[in-house]
Amino acid sequence: MRKLTEGRGADVVIEAVGQPEVWQLAVKLLRRGGVVNFFGGCPNGTQVGVDTHLLHYSELTLKASFHHTPALVRKAVDAVSSGYVTARDFVNRVGTAGQSAGSHAAPDEPQRALEDRHHPLSGAGLRPANSTVYLPPTQFLAAPEAIERSWTLAESLNYTRWLATHHYENFHVVSFLLPKRLHQDFYNVYSFCRWADDLGDEIGDPQVSLRLLAWWRGELQAMYAGRASHPVFMALQGTVDRFDLPQLLFDDLITAFEQDQTVTRYRNFEELFEYCRYSANPVGRLVLALCGYRDAERQALSDATCTALQLANHWQDVTVDLLKDRVYLPLDVLERHGYPSRRSWLAASMPVSAPPCGKPSKSRAGCSFKACL
């Protein structure tokens, strides 16, 4: 199997033998982020030893229909052979001839790109069985069929789930620690942040970004007025209503991305803290509200945590920000220690290089979520 897949391993393994040792083998055949479907049965009380470190660090998904009677095992196999469960159900990416398919994971489980979590999805995006194509923000904007179409609520919820589980991040938007009832709501809030982040950072022209962010704010206002049409806001509408999320928190995030287009230096820590009040702290308060907390004490702790993680994120990416002529080091600290803040000096002093092709340099939407989780 490893040889056939050039060392990656299988995207999906279906096991129907029902022997514990075969289950263990099935797990070892998977690539990172792969899925194993256990259709085989076994007597009650059978114990199967599976390496939990392998499951965790390889981000594997296990699906099982455990039956100990041959008749029920046969019924599960028949579901596949009859077409009731189709190959399409196990595919989350369609490519041209010669390309391998992507992995399939349960709707509420993290899904990864073809190679591993360090390689983002590229190309046309996800094409589910209903032929709806899901695209990341910048590709979405360039696709008239995505912009002009009328999205149903179900399609919108699927879109935010897809975006949250396919966009490059170095963490899971949701994890097993989060109650499953909140997964979709986290996907919806994350998708708003993801779109705002990409409109600010992935366009390449500050003036165009400002126009797009103004449009995004208009879509936010339309949602709060009951006129949502964009799939992110159609999905987010229910979350906002259920948890009574204030518009100001979302609006503050947009303000931060607008500020990135016009402010590239900060004189002192106070100015940086004020920036983080808009760029990071609202996400923490949104997460608290989703989890049922609105007290001032928790909000203050959340603000401090999100601000700290936001600054840490910037300071680990000094050279990446420099490529965009942004410096998030306080100028008074640089001056105090004799470091000029001129871009030319910084560029000569630091090994600046462009990020790998197709890989976002960093994600403030992601950093904020990671801080709050």
N, C-alpha and C positions, 0 to 999 in steps of 0.2 A: 504493500500500500504506500509506504513512504517513497519507494522508487517510482511508482506510477505518478505520484503527486509531487515529484521533485523535492522530496523532503518535508513538504508542508504538513501532510496528513490529510485525512478525509474531512470534508465539510460536515457531512451527516453520516452517521452509522445507524443502521436499523438492525437490532439484534432480536432474533426470534427463536433461539435455541432453548433458552431457559436454564442454562447452566451457569452457576456463579463465576466459574473461571472464564467463560465466554464473555460475561459482562465486563470483567476486568480487562480483558483483551480489547473489547470494543472501545472502552475509555481511552486506552493507549493508542488507538488508531487515529484519534481525532487530532486536528490541528488546533492551534490557539483560537478560542472563541467558537469551537465546533459544538455540535449537538448530537447526542446519542438518544435514540428512541428505543426503549425496551418494550418489545411486544411479547417476549417470552414469559412463561409462567413458572412457578415453583411451588413446592409445598409450603403451607403456612409455617412460619418460624425459621425459614431459611435465612441465614446471615451471609451477606456479601461484603467482603472487605474491599473498600475503594480508597485510594490515596487522596485524602482531603486536601493536602497541599497541592497536588496535581490539579484537582478540581478548581481550587481557588486561584492559583497563580496562572493557570492556563485558561481561566475564565470559561470553563466548560459548562454547558447546560445539559442536564439530565431530564428526560421526559420518560414517563413510565406508565404502562397499563398492566399492573401485576394481576395475573390470574393463575390459579393453580389447576384449572381444569382444561383439558385439551380442547373442549368445545369452544370455550371463550377465547383461547389462543387462536383457534381457527377463525373465529368471528373477527378478531382484530386483523388477521392477515387478509381476510376477505374484504375488509373495508378498504384496503390498499389495492388489491387486485381488481375489485369491481369499479374503482374510480371514485368511490365515495370520499376517500382521501386521495388526492392526486399528487403527482410530483411537484406541481405548482405550489402546493402547501409547504414545501420544504425549500423553496427558492426565494431569495430576497434580492437578487440581482440578475438581470438578463444581459448577457454579453454576446458578442459576435462569435462565429465559429473559432474554436481554438482557445477561447477564454474559459477559465473555470468559473463555476457559479459561486456566489457568496454563501455565507452561512445563514441558517434560519434559526431563530430563537423565539421562544414564546413572547407574546406581545409585551409582557411586563418584565422581560429580562433584557439586560444589556446586550446589544448586538454589535459586532465589530466588523471592520473592513476585511478584505480578502486575506492580506498577509497577517497583520496583527494590529494592535491598537495604536501603533506608532505610524501607520500609513492610512491616511484618510481615504474615504471613498471618492472616486472621480467618475466622470462620465455622465451618463444620462440620469442616474439616480435609480430609485426603486420603482419597479413596475409590478404591482400586485395583480391578482387574478382579474380584477375589474378594469385593468388597463390604465388606471390612474398613475401618472408619473409624478413622483415626489422629488423635488429639487431643493438643494441648499439655496440660501437667499440670493446670492449674486447670479446663479444660473436661473433661478426663478424669475428674477427681474428681466432677464434677457429672453424669456420664453413667453410670447404673447398668449399662447394657449393656457398657460398657468395663470397669468394676470387677468385674462378676460373671462375665464370660466366661472360658472356658479358652483361653489363648493357646498356640499351637504355637510351637516354636522358630523356624521359618521366619518366622512372623508377628512374633515378638518381634524378630528381627534386622532385619526390614523396618521395624519401628516405631522402633528406635533410629537407624537410618539416616535415616528420614524426619525425626525430631525434630532430629537434628544438622544436617540440610541445609535445614530450613525455619524453625527458630526464629530470631528476629531476633538477629543478631550483626554486628559491624562487621569481621568477618574470617571466613575459611574454617576450619572445624574441621579439615579435612585439606586439603592442597595437593599439587601435583605433586611437591614435594620429599619428601613422605612416601612410603615404599614402599607400593605398593598392598596388599600382604599385611597391612598394619597398619591399613588404613582402617576396617574393621568394628570392630576392637578400640578404636580411638579414638572411634568413634561410640558404642560401648557405655559407655565410661568417661565421655564427655561427657554422655550422657543421665542417668547417675546424678547428676552434678553439676548438670545443668539442673533435674532434679526437685527436688533438695534446695534449690537456690537459689530456685525458685519457691514451694516450700512455706514458705520463710522470708520472702520479700519480696513475694509477689503475693497473699497471702491477706487482708491488711488488719487482722487481729486477732491480736495477739501470743499470746494464750492458745490460739487455734485453731491457729496455726502451731506452737506447742510440742507440741500433741497430734499433729498430722500428722507432725512431725519424729520424734516418739517412735515412731509407726507405721512411718515410713520406716526407722528404725534396726532395728525388729523385722523388717522385710522383708530388710534386710541380713543380720541374724543368721540368718534362715531360709535364705537363699541359702548361707551358709557351712556350714550344717548339711545342705545338700543338698535343701532343700524350697522352692526358688524357685517363685513363681507369678505375680508381677507381670512384665509383658513386659520391663521394663528389667533386672530381675535374672535372668530366664531367658536373655536375651542376654549379660549380663555374666558369668554363671557360667562359660562356656567361656573367656572372656578371663582371668578370675581363675585358673582351673585351668592354662591354658597357660603363664601368666607368673608363677605363684605370687605373686600380689599380696596383700600383707598386709591383713587386715581393718582394722587400726588406722588406715591412711591414709584409708579411706572413713569410718570412725567419727569421725575428727578433723574432717572436713569438716562432718558433721552437727553436731558440737559447736559449730563456728563459727556456723552458722546459728541454733542455739539461743541462743548468746550474744547475737546481734543482737536477740533478743526481750527481753532483760533488761538489757543493758549499752548505754548510749547515749553515754557519755563516757569518755575515756581520759586519765589524769592526766599521762602522760609517754610518751616514745618506747618505753620498755621495755614498757609495757603494750600499746602498738600492735604492737610486734614479736611479743609473745606471742600476740596475736590473729591476726596473719598466719601464725604457726606452724600454726594450725589452719585458717585460711580460704584460704590460698594455697599454702603450701609442700607440702602433701600431693599436690596436682595435679602439681607439678613432679617429685616422686619417682615418681608413677605413670607419667608420661610417660617418665622415664628407664628404669623397669623394662620398659615396653613396647618400648623400643628396645634393651634388653639390657644396661643399665648399672646397677650397684648399688654402686659404689665410693663411699667417704666423700667424696673430693675433689669429684667431680661433684655429689653430693647437696648439699654445702655451697654450691657455686656456684649450683646451682638454687634453693636456699632464698633466697639473697641476691637473685637476679633476680626470683623470684616475689614476695618481700616488697616490693621496690622498685616493681614494676609494680602490685601491689595498692594500695599507698599512693598512687601517682600516679593510679590510677583513682578512689580516694576523693577526692583533692584537686581533681580536675577536675569533681567532682560535689558540691561542698560544699552548694549550694542544694538539689539533689535529695535528698541525705541529710537535710537540714534539714526537708523536708516530712514525714519519718518521725521527726523529733525525734532524729536521730542526728548526732553530731559526731565526726569522725575526725581532728580537729586536736588535738594534745596540749595539754591545758589549761595546763601550765606554760609552754609557749611563748606561748600567748595572753596569759597573765598577765604574762609578762616584758615583752611589748611593749604592755601596756596595753589589750588587747582583751578585753572581757567575754565570757564564754561563754554568757550567757543567750540562750535561743532568741529572745526578743522583740527583743533588741538586734541579733542576727544577721539576723533577718527584716527589720528596718527598714533594715539596712545593705546588704543584697544583693537583687538583682532576682529574687526567688523566683517561679517560675511552674510550674504543673503540666506534666508532659511531654505531648507530643501524645497524643491519645486512642488507646488500643490499642497504644501503643509502650512497651515496658518501659523504665524510666528508666535502668537499667544492669544489667549482668550480672556478678556476681563469678565465676560458673562460666565465663563467656566470657572475662573478664579473665585468670583464671588460666591457661586454655588458651592464650590469646594470648601471655602471658608465656613459657610453656614452649615454645611453638612457635618 
